Amino acid sequence: MIEKRAAQRYRVFKGGTITFEGSGIACTVRNVSASGAAIDLENPVTLPQSFTLSISRDNFVRNCRPVWRNDRRVGLAFVQ
């Protein structure tokens, strides 16, 4: 398989929250890099074109956009 990612991702298993339109949805962050992340959602959710990913224990907050989706896993790109 050819690697298409711009930056190396590191496997993690951390609780996170995605927020948009004033509401928050819990997620599990499965991997992260300088340019994006992959998250698992407990339930299927329709996501907007942009939202915020937060990992409170790491003081981590990034604006994101979904890039791909496979069942409950969603690939995110961080937006400047």
N, C-alpha and C positions, 0 to 999 in steps of 0.2 A: 504494500500500500504506500502511495506517495504522500508524504506529509505536506499539507497545504497551509499550515499555520505559520504566521509571521514570527511568533515567539513561542519558546518552549513552555508547555503547561506542566504544572506540578499537581499531583494528586493530593486532594485534601478531603476532609469529611467534616464540614462545619455547618452549623445552623446559620441561615441567612434570612433576610426579608426582602422581598421586592415590593416597591411602593409605586403607586400611580393613582391619580385621581383621588387622593386623600385616603386610600385604603392600603392595607398591607397584607401580603400573603407570605406565609412561611415557606421556605425552600431549604434544600440541602445543597450546599456548594460542593461539587465533586472534583473539580479541577479549576485551576486559575493560572493566568499568565499576565504579563504586562498589558496585553491587548484584548483579553477576553476571559470567559469562564464557561463552565457547563454546570447547570443546576438541575436538580430533580424536584419536581412538584408532586405533592401528594395526590392532588386531583387535577384533571384536565381543566385548564383555564385559558381563556382567550386573552392574549397579551396585547397591549397597545404597541405602537411602533417604537416607543421609547419609554423607559422607566428607570428607577433607581434600584441598585442592588446594594444592600448593607450587610456587613458582618459585624455585629456590635462588639463582640469580644476582641476583635482586631482593630477597632476604630476605622473600618474600611467602608468607604462609600464611593460608588462609581455610577455614572449615568451609562445606560446600556441600551442596546437594541437587539432583538432576537435575530439570529442568523439562520439557524436550522432547528428542527424539532423532530424528535423520535419518541413516540409514546409519551412518557412523562419527563424525559430529559430534554432540555433546551440549551442550545449553544448561544452564547451571548458575545457581542463585540462591545468593548468599551468605547464610548463616544466622548470626544473632547468638549 
